[in-house]
């Protein structure tokens, strides 16, 4: 499945978009685009008749390149640099982290094999073929592990289906089928022997129903040898506070997918504990400028795994 849309040069003027439209197109929060503009200089270059800043097709193409880079594990700053330096119409090959944290280009045959697998999973999901969908996801998890299977295969297909739904209102049943199959396959992932005595608590923000990324993180952490306790979707603050008191976690991870669930004001009401725990937030929904100063923020699944396993001892 293609992760972006080609733009015809004759449509340049009428295709210029505001931040809200581009955010919906990419599946991120408008605040994320503003942050990318402010921090990395990858923002709108066009102007409306009234003088308002607008994203041109070239701007959107750069953002799509940056997003593809991030999905392969490239830090946002490096992803923005690659997107800004790419010649128009010639997106760069995705980069991946090599040994010792060095980023190395993927081999051409790997790129083609990966693209073929993504297209195959998308076709199986669109056909509502649960067996073929499960086989593809299960094979990727066994072969590559949770993080790479999510970044290289599952997330690109989910993003593509989400864009199709945003454009047409269709494919709700496809997204539900794929999410259900992925959830089942993640549950089959054999955990490594837990190294921590205090669990990592995973939950969604209040009223947040998009819980699949939380389950993917739980599987990735279990694979890395971290014991987790997953509370799932729509966790009220009192329920999360009770879980903190009862489990004494070493860290609490909280997911927000949409801006409607991203108000972090309630985080300051979570109870303290001895020894203290770390609060880590993920997802495009958070109002990041209002997060408490002690809160760690992660943008990708690899970042989340690193942040939640970096404390020694576990």
LUMBA-214466 format. One line per 8 residues: number of its first residue (from 0); for each residue x negated, y negated, z negated of C-alpha. Coordinates in nm, 4 decimals. Each point is the difference from the previous one (the first is absolute). Last residue first. Layout:
N
NUM	X,Y,Z ~ ... $
END
This chain:
314
313	-1.4971,0.3091,-3.6390 ~ -0.3392,-0.0828,-0.1473 ~ -0.0767,-0.2118,0.1796 ~ 0.2388,-0.2279,0.1849 ~ -0.0179,0.0108,0.3785 ~ 0.2911,0.2378,0.0529 ~ 0.2912,-0.2450,0.0241 ~ -0.1887,-0.2663,0.1968 $
305	-0.1484,0.2475,0.2474 ~ 0.3337,0.1732,0.0612 ~ 0.1741,-0.3346,0.0464 ~ -0.2665,-0.1281,0.2389 ~ 0.0271,0.3169,0.2090 ~ 0.3807,-0.0440,0.0130 ~ -0.0264,-0.3580,0.1213 ~ 0.0592,-0.3562,-0.1229 $
297	-0.0921,0.0179,-0.3682 ~ 0.0587,-0.2626,-0.2680 ~ -0.1341,0.0089,-0.3574 ~ 0.2061,-0.1804,-0.2643 ~ -0.1832,-0.1893,-0.2741 ~ 0.0968,-0.3383,0.1469 ~ 0.3746,0.0730,-0.0132 ~ 0.1492,0.0077,0.3517 $
289	0.1562,-0.3279,0.1146 ~ -0.2081,-0.0658,0.3127 ~ 0.0545,0.3598,0.1049 ~ 0.3745,-0.0170,0.0385 ~ 0.0051,0.3767,0.0447 ~ 0.1809,0.1515,0.2976 ~ -0.2942,0.1130,0.2113 ~ -0.0818,0.3043,-0.2171 $
281	-0.2358,0.0696,-0.2872 ~ -0.0419,-0.1114,-0.3603 ~ -0.2497,0.1234,-0.2607 ~ 0.0482,-0.0483,-0.3736 ~ -0.2917,0.1242,-0.2116 ~ 0.0471,0.1695,-0.3374 ~ -0.1164,-0.0929,-0.3485 ~ -0.1209,0.2541,-0.2566 $
273	0.2113,-0.0687,-0.1934 ~ 0.3177,-0.1289,0.1619 ~ 0.1710,-0.3182,0.1135 ~ 0.3660,-0.0060,0.0913 ~ 0.1279,-0.1229,0.3363 ~ 0.1621,-0.3423,-0.0242 ~ -0.2598,-0.1798,0.2137 ~ 0.0974,0.2251,0.2895 $
265	0.3541,-0.1453,0.0024 ~ -0.1078,-0.3111,0.1939 ~ -0.1296,0.2092,0.2918 ~ 0.2708,-0.0955,0.2536 ~ -0.0594,0.2492,0.2830 ~ 0.3330,0.1825,0.0246 ~ 0.1687,-0.2319,0.2522 ~ -0.3386,-0.0530,0.1662 $
257	0.0094,0.3611,0.1239 ~ -0.2237,0.3022,-0.0523 ~ -0.0935,-0.0403,-0.3654 ~ -0.2106,0.2711,-0.1670 ~ -0.1288,0.0161,-0.3575 ~ -0.3074,0.1876,-0.1249 ~ -0.0562,0.0338,-0.3751 ~ -0.3422,0.0996,-0.1326 $
249	-0.1544,0.1980,-0.2867 ~ 0.3465,0.0999,-0.1149 ~ 0.1105,0.0223,-0.3654 ~ 0.2785,0.2476,0.0795 ~ 0.2871,-0.0922,-0.2322 ~ -0.0600,-0.3747,-0.0232 ~ -0.0581,-0.0384,0.3726 ~ 0.3074,0.2101,0.0796 $
241	0.2127,-0.2214,-0.2242 ~ -0.1281,-0.3119,0.1739 ~ 0.0805,0.1546,0.3380 ~ 0.3544,0.0734,-0.1137 ~ 0.0423,-0.3513,-0.1414 ~ -0.1314,-0.1502,0.3281 ~ 0.2520,0.1891,0.2137 ~ -0.1508,0.2567,0.2425 $
233	0.1621,-0.0225,0.3417 ~ -0.1874,0.2803,0.1787 ~ -0.2402,0.2644,-0.1277 ~ -0.1108,0.0756,-0.3580 ~ -0.3234,0.1759,0.0957 ~ -0.2321,0.1202,-0.2776 ~ -0.3549,0.0529,0.1194 ~ -0.3020,0.2143,-0.0829 $
225	-0.3056,-0.1041,0.1994 ~ -0.2116,0.2642,0.1732 ~ -0.0438,-0.1609,0.3422 ~ 0.2703,0.2221,0.1538 ~ 0.2288,-0.1071,-0.2839 ~ -0.0774,-0.3616,0.0847 ~ 0.0829,0.0536,0.3676 ~ 0.3240,0.1805,-0.0882 $
217	0.1081,-0.2765,-0.2371 ~ -0.0928,-0.2638,0.2591 ~ 0.2193,0.1704,0.2590 ~ 0.2815,0.0180,-0.2560 ~ -0.0310,-0.3733,-0.0625 ~ -0.0026,-0.0704,0.3742 ~ 0.3273,0.1991,0.0305 ~ 0.1817,-0.2070,-0.2651 $
209	0.1813,-0.2599,0.2085 ~ 0.3002,-0.0625,-0.2285 ~ -0.1232,-0.3081,-0.1863 ~ 0.2761,-0.1075,-0.2425 ~ -0.2520,-0.0532,-0.2812 ~ -0.3563,0.0456,0.1265 ~ -0.1021,0.3506,0.0978 ~ -0.1911,0.2295,-0.2304 $
201	-0.3302,0.1811,-0.0577 ~ -0.1538,0.0660,-0.3441 ~ -0.3594,0.1210,0.0057 ~ -0.0306,0.2572,-0.2758 ~ -0.2271,-0.0041,-0.3068 ~ -0.2157,0.3128,-0.0350 ~ -0.1708,-0.0497,0.3344 ~ -0.1960,0.2536,0.2052 $
193	0.2941,0.1950,0.1389 ~ -0.1001,0.3149,0.1948 ~ 0.0711,-0.0718,0.3641 ~ 0.3579,-0.0077,0.1160 ~ 0.1316,0.2249,0.2783 ~ 0.2060,-0.2029,0.2508 ~ 0.3422,0.1652,0.0215 ~ 0.1777,-0.3050,-0.1439 $
185	-0.1488,-0.2078,0.2814 ~ 0.1659,0.2315,0.2517 ~ 0.3420,-0.0480,-0.1597 ~ -0.0360,-0.3782,-0.0087 ~ -0.1142,-0.0019,0.3627 ~ 0.3067,0.1996,0.1043 ~ 0.2370,-0.2294,-0.1883 ~ -0.1645,-0.3132,0.1378 $
177	0.0100,0.1368,0.3558 ~ 0.3669,0.0896,-0.0282 ~ 0.0961,-0.3330,-0.1540 ~ -0.1945,-0.1978,0.2609 ~ 0.1623,0.1946,0.2824 ~ 0.3491,-0.0420,-0.1483 ~ -0.0514,-0.3756,-0.0202 ~ -0.1141,0.0050,0.3634 $
169	0.2138,-0.2894,0.1294 ~ 0.0487,-0.3628,-0.1008 ~ -0.1589,-0.1008,0.3308 ~ -0.3080,-0.2113,-0.0701 ~ -0.0356,0.0649,-0.3735 ~ 0.0675,0.3716,0.0536 ~ -0.2650,0.0217,0.2702 ~ -0.2426,-0.1844,-0.2241 $
161	0.0663,0.2410,-0.2856 ~ -0.0525,0.2985,0.2299 ~ -0.3387,-0.1379,0.1030 ~ -0.0995,-0.0702,-0.3595 ~ 0.0973,0.3530,-0.1058 ~ -0.2002,0.1437,0.2905 ~ -0.3094,-0.2059,-0.0829 ~ 0.0330,0.0866,-0.3716 $
153	0.0156,0.3771,0.0499 ~ -0.2893,0.0539,0.2394 ~ -0.3318,-0.1775,-0.0574 ~ 0.0622,-0.1717,-0.3343 ~ 0.2118,0.2713,-0.1622 ~ -0.2019,0.2922,0.1308 ~ -0.3216,-0.1790,-0.1007 ~ 0.1144,-0.0611,-0.3545 $
145	0.1696,0.3362,-0.0573 ~ -0.2715,0.2370,0.1154 ~ -0.1286,0.0483,0.3541 ~ 0.0669,0.3612,0.0969 ~ 0.2592,0.1030,-0.2556 ~ 0.1861,-0.3300,0.0150 ~ -0.0148,-0.0080,0.3796 ~ 0.1324,0.3559,0.0311 $
137	0.2873,-0.0742,-0.2387 ~ 0.1005,-0.3136,0.1904 ~ 0.0042,0.1776,0.3367 ~ 0.1803,0.3075,-0.1341 ~ 0.2569,-0.2108,-0.1846 ~ 0.0897,-0.1977,0.3115 ~ 0.0224,0.3164,0.2085 ~ 0.2377,0.1603,-0.2518 $
129	0.2072,-0.3151,-0.0527 ~ 0.0687,-0.0547,0.3692 ~ 0.2089,-0.3168,-0.0231 ~ -0.0931,-0.0691,0.3650 ~ -0.1341,-0.3408,-0.1050 ~ -0.2017,0.1715,-0.2735 ~ -0.1522,0.2537,0.2391 ~ -0.0822,-0.2723,0.2540 $
121	-0.1629,-0.2192,-0.2647 ~ -0.2032,0.2920,-0.1325 ~ -0.1256,0.0805,0.3502 ~ -0.0837,-0.3624,0.0759 ~ -0.2039,-0.0237,-0.3201 ~ -0.1754,0.3275,0.0808 ~ -0.0912,-0.1203,0.3480 ~ -0.1299,-0.3283,-0.1363 $
113	-0.2202,0.1863,-0.2486 ~ -0.1371,0.2295,0.2694 ~ -0.0720,-0.2995,0.2214 ~ -0.1766,-0.1906,-0.2767 ~ -0.1968,0.3102,-0.1016 ~ -0.1168,0.0484,0.3588 ~ -0.1142,-0.3632,0.0097 ~ -0.1984,0.0338,-0.3202 $
105	0.1069,-0.2263,-0.2835 ~ -0.2154,-0.3059,-0.0520 ~ -0.1948,-0.0079,-0.3286 ~ 0.0694,-0.1874,-0.3219 ~ -0.2557,0.0590,-0.2743 ~ 0.1532,0.0966,-0.3372 ~ -0.2793,0.2452,-0.0952 ~ 0.1033,0.2409,0.2691 $
97	0.2248,-0.1479,0.2666 ~ 0.3031,-0.2221,-0.0346 ~ 0.2073,-0.0231,0.3140 ~ 0.0235,-0.2445,0.2868 ~ 0.2804,-0.0162,0.2535 ~ -0.1106,-0.0625,0.3581 ~ 0.0274,-0.3587,0.1010 ~ 0.3077,-0.1512,0.1676 $
89	-0.0717,-0.1277,0.3529 ~ 0.2853,-0.2284,0.1075 ~ -0.1775,-0.3115,-0.1225 ~ -0.3630,0.0794,-0.0902 ~ -0.0369,0.1222,-0.3616 ~ -0.1889,-0.2434,-0.2247 ~ 0.3062,-0.1157,-0.1968 ~ 0.1241,0.3552,-0.0527 $
81	-0.3411,0.1265,-0.1151 ~ -0.0368,-0.2899,-0.2449 ~ 0.3519,0.0549,-0.1339 ~ -0.0684,0.3698,-0.0594 ~ -0.3240,-0.0882,-0.1795 ~ 0.1830,-0.2311,-0.2402 ~ 0.2896,0.2450,-0.0390 ~ -0.2231,0.2924,-0.1032 $
73	-0.0054,0.2844,0.2602 ~ 0.1851,0.3131,-0.1158 ~ 0.1489,0.1210,0.3286 ~ 0.3286,-0.1798,-0.0729 ~ -0.1960,-0.3224,-0.0487 ~ -0.1339,0.0204,0.3559 ~ 0.3474,0.0549,0.1433 ~ 0.1243,-0.3040,-0.1934 $
65	-0.2815,-0.2167,0.1331 ~ 0.0763,0.1060,0.3572 ~ 0.3687,-0.0765,-0.0545 ~ -0.0965,-0.3419,-0.1370 ~ -0.2153,-0.0673,0.3062 ~ 0.2866,0.0985,0.2308 ~ 0.2324,-0.2301,-0.1936 ~ -0.2374,-0.2943,0.0495 $
57	-0.0325,0.0788,0.3721 ~ 0.3802,0.0094,0.0327 ~ 0.0113,-0.3466,-0.1614 ~ 0.0803,-0.0486,-0.3673 ~ 0.1649,-0.3330,-0.0812 ~ -0.0971,-0.3052,-0.2059 ~ 0.2738,-0.2634,-0.0209 ~ -0.0393,-0.3114,0.2163 $
49	0.3662,-0.0475,0.0876 ~ -0.0444,0.1381,0.3517 ~ -0.1624,0.3029,-0.1613 ~ -0.3750,0.0311,-0.0412 ~ -0.2402,0.2838,0.0741 ~ -0.3170,0.1188,-0.1747 ~ 0.1552,0.2123,-0.2736 ~ -0.2305,0.1756,-0.2474 $
41	-0.3156,0.2065,-0.0318 ~ -0.2257,-0.2375,-0.1941 ~ -0.1055,0.2613,-0.2540 ~ 0.1091,-0.1330,-0.3378 ~ 0.2721,-0.2521,0.0856 ~ 0.1404,0.1752,0.3087 ~ -0.0188,0.3467,-0.1563 ~ 0.1700,-0.1395,-0.3129 $
33	0.2746,-0.1593,0.2087 ~ 0.0529,0.3307,0.1790 ~ 0.0240,0.1817,-0.3339 ~ 0.2461,-0.2597,-0.1328 ~ 0.2254,0.0756,0.2984 ~ 0.0195,0.3605,-0.1299 ~ -0.1070,0.2843,0.2271 ~ 0.1786,0.2277,0.2489 $
25	-0.1854,-0.1321,0.3028 ~ 0.3093,-0.1205,0.1885 ~ 0.1693,-0.1184,-0.3179 ~ -0.3062,-0.2060,-0.0912 ~ -0.0132,-0.1403,0.3529 ~ 0.3628,-0.1117,-0.0194 ~ -0.0466,-0.1584,-0.3413 ~ -0.3222,-0.1804,0.0989 $
17	0.1590,-0.1705,0.2980 ~ -0.0242,0.1295,0.3549 ~ -0.1201,-0.1126,0.3424 ~ 0.1573,0.2291,0.2617 ~ 0.1766,-0.2808,0.1856 ~ -0.3276,-0.1648,0.0997 ~ -0.2032,0.3103,0.0775 ~ 0.2636,0.1822,0.2049 $
9	-0.1819,-0.0375,0.3302 ~ -0.3125,0.1466,-0.1596 ~ 0.1797,0.3314,-0.0574 ~ -0.0380,0.1421,-0.3490 ~ -0.0833,0.3614,-0.0788 ~ 0.1526,0.1434,-0.3167 ~ -0.1903,0.1612,-0.2853 ~ -0.0315,0.3256,-0.1940 $
1	0.0579,0.2241,0.2996 ~ 0.1342,0.3451,-0.0872 $
END
